[in-house]
Amino acid sequence: MQRYRVEIIQYTNNQNKIFSDCNSITFINSGASNALIGAYVIAPGAFLSVPGNFSEIDVTQYSLSFSGAGANNLTVIRKMYV
């Protein structure tokens, strides 16, 4: 049996480095402006999920920026092995 924990973080400002270091990561735009993960646009209310297979670890460094008017709010959910 593989043990894991779930971490939930909210961002309201641009971030040069969001470290994944996890099995799966989900980005949820819960704000009113567009959120960009790299060049991928996540519209308000939409999400981007990067799942992993058993025993895989994603080591990507993601960048976050916001565009457009409205409140900035991106929720990041990471599944991390312990």
VEXBA-404806 format. One record per residue (C-alpha): residue in one letter; x, y, z; residue number from 1. Coordinates in steps of 0.02 Angstrom, whole numbers, plus 50000, padded with zeros to 5 digits. Layout:
<atoms>
ATOM   rest       x       y       z    nr
ATOM      A       X       Y       Z   NUM
...
</atoms>
This chain:
<atoms>
ATOM   rest       x       y       z    nr
ATOM      M   50000   50000   50000     1
ATOM      Q   50069   50171   49950     2
ATOM      R   50035   50313   50072     3
ATOM      Y   50002   50490   50009     4
ATOM      R   49939   50658   50068     5
ATOM      V   49842   50795   49979     6
ATOM      E   49902   50975   49986     7
ATOM      I   49790   51121   49936     8
ATOM      I   49865   51295   49906     9
ATOM      Q   49786   51454   49840    10
ATOM      Y   49880   51585   49739    11
ATOM      T   49822   51763   49704    12
ATOM      N   49984   51831   49628    13
ATOM      N   50095   51781   49482    14
ATOM      Q   50221   51645   49526    15
ATOM      N   50380   51605   49430    16
ATOM      K   50396   51433   49508    17
ATOM      I   50261   51317   49570    18
ATOM      F   50351   51156   49611    19
ATOM      S   50251   50998   49580    20
ATOM      D   50358   50860   49659    21
ATOM      C   50200   50755   49669    22
ATOM      N   50106   50613   49585    23
ATOM      S   49965   50720   49516    24
ATOM      I   49925   50906   49513    25
ATOM      T   49765   51001   49475    26
ATOM      F   49749   51188   49442    27
ATOM      I   49574   51261   49471    28
ATOM      N   49537   51440   49421    29
ATOM      S   49419   51497   49558    30
ATOM      G   49444   51681   49516    31
ATOM      A   49369   51800   49388    32
ATOM      S   49522   51829   49277    33
ATOM      N   49610   51706   49163    34
ATOM      A   49750   51603   49241    35
ATOM      L   49896   51547   49132    36
ATOM      I   49999   51394   49175    37
ATOM      G   50144   51421   49057    38
ATOM      A   50054   51462   48894    39
ATOM      Y   49897   51362   48937    40
ATOM      V   49748   51474   48977    41
ATOM      I   49627   51419   49113    42
ATOM      A   49466   51518   49103    43
ATOM      P   49371   51564   49262    44
ATOM      G   49283   51409   49329    45
ATOM      A   49390   51289   49225    46
ATOM      F   49533   51176   49277    47
ATOM      L   49688   51086   49214    48
ATOM      S   49731   50915   49284    49
ATOM      V   49896   50823   49260    50
ATOM      P   49872   50646   49327    51
ATOM      G   50011   50523   49365    52
ATOM      N   50025   50335   49359    53
ATOM      F   50067   50230   49512    54
ATOM      S   50240   50272   49582    55
ATOM      E   50270   50417   49462    56
ATOM      I   50329   50587   49523    57
ATOM      D   50302   50745   49420    58
ATOM      V   50453   50861   49443    59
ATOM      T   50393   51002   49330    60
ATOM      Q   50414   51183   49384    61
ATOM      Y   50255   51272   49326    62
ATOM      S   50239   51460   49304    63
ATOM      L   50078   51553   49343    64
ATOM      S   50017   51721   49279    65
ATOM      F   49849   51805   49276    66
ATOM      S   49772   51910   49137    67
ATOM      G   49615   52013   49120    68
ATOM      A   49510   52107   49245    69
ATOM      G   49438   52032   49402    70
ATOM      A   49498   51939   49555    71
ATOM      N   49648   51824   49538    72
ATOM      N   49628   51656   49625    73
ATOM      L   49704   51490   49575    74
ATOM      T   49686   51335   49683    75
ATOM      V   49821   51202   49666    76
ATOM      I   49790   51025   49728    77
ATOM      R   49939   50907   49738    78
ATOM      K   49939   50720   49778    79
ATOM      M   50105   50683   49862    80
ATOM      Y   50179   50518   49918    81
ATOM      V   50241   50510   50097    82
</atoms>
